[in-house]
Amino acid sequence: MLLYIHIPFCDSKCYYCAFNSYVDKFQLKVAYMKALEEQMKHDIDLYLKDTDKKIETVFIGGGTPSCVEASLYENIFKIIKPYLKENIEITTEANPNSATKEWQEQMFAHGVNRISFGVQSFNDKKLKSLGRAHKAKSAILAIQNAKCIGFNGINCDLIYGVKGDTFESIKEDLEVIRNLPITHLSAYSLIIEEGTKFYKKSYMKIDDEELSYAIFDHIKTLGLVQYEISNFAINDESRSSHNFGYWEHKEYLGVGTGAVGYVNKERLYPLKDIEEYIKTPLFKDVEKLSEDDIKVEKVLLGLRSIVGVDLSLFTKEERKRAEFLVSENKISQKNEKIYSNNYLLCDEIALYILN
């Protein structure tokens, strides 16, 4: 069982952000964290207590978890401690501005051992165009602090495919990373979604497949190995175990407004409005997934990562289409599983097989 904890507070709203987050409700922090505790206790009693299940990974995401004082997480960690597996990966996202050395030290003392910085770029002009509140200098300092404190894993998020991006400009970002103690990189192509400041500015996104291939090739020179369409790690141990669990279609608890759970083939949605969530943290809107829904998810997630897809999932006709793609060198087969040879084509491959 995985655990995702959602923190909806942010210092500023990035122009591309479609996540459930708030920049003007900081007065609700304490009440929100109390509501999190209530939901956490309830969900643990319902799904973990009196079972042999354990929490395999914890991921604190947002929003911006570093916007919330480290002391306000203390009770959360007390609640979950009896249910954690040994040597568990506990990750927090962080913003370079608010992830002070003191905040990082306190979260590390709580048991957090992996930190993911929303850097997006080391170019101050690009950061401003994205609506980011930090500068490159603060991102570099935050990463260096994390290394000094002793975090096992340090991730850096980058965004590419933004107006003005070229291979040379992205290469400059990657060269900064080369000289930082990064163990993991998440490189995302810009997506413009409804409800964001970029929604009516489609010109801010550039679609350049050749740029993606060039970026992926250059990332290899940093000693980072791609294991999912947007994720790269210096070794197997540095991969995100939490995200890997999603791709393997493991069950997960989602705690907080904006978090989603998946248990017993049901997807569980809380109230999205933060005030309503605080009033009713135990509410769940339940979506029952069909076997077909689960199959499609397993195929899509498996082909976009090294998880792969078990051939036993497919019908006779689907298996024939998969075998054809193997003969065309679009996918590979090892034992009774297939794997994508090109993550940028994973969605098209999945649709072809499942057609």
Secondary structure, DSSP 8 states (H G I E B T S, - for coil): -EEEEEE-B-SS--TT--SS-BSS-GGGHHHHHHHHHHHHHHHHHHHTTTSS--EEEEEEEES-GGGS-GGGGHHHHHHHGGGEEEEEEEEEEE-TTT--HHHHHHHHHHT--EEEEEEE-S-HHHHHHHT----HHHHHHHHHHHHHHT-SEEEEEEEE-BTT--HHHHHHHHHHHHTTT-SEEEEEE----TTSTTTT-GGGB---HHHHHHHHHHHHTTT-EEEETTEEESSGGGS-HHHHHHHTT--EEEESTT--EEETTEEEE---SHHHHHH-TT--EEEE--HHHHHHHHHHHHHTBTT-EEGGGS-HHHHHHHHHHHHTTSEEEETTEEEES-GGGHHHHHHHHH-
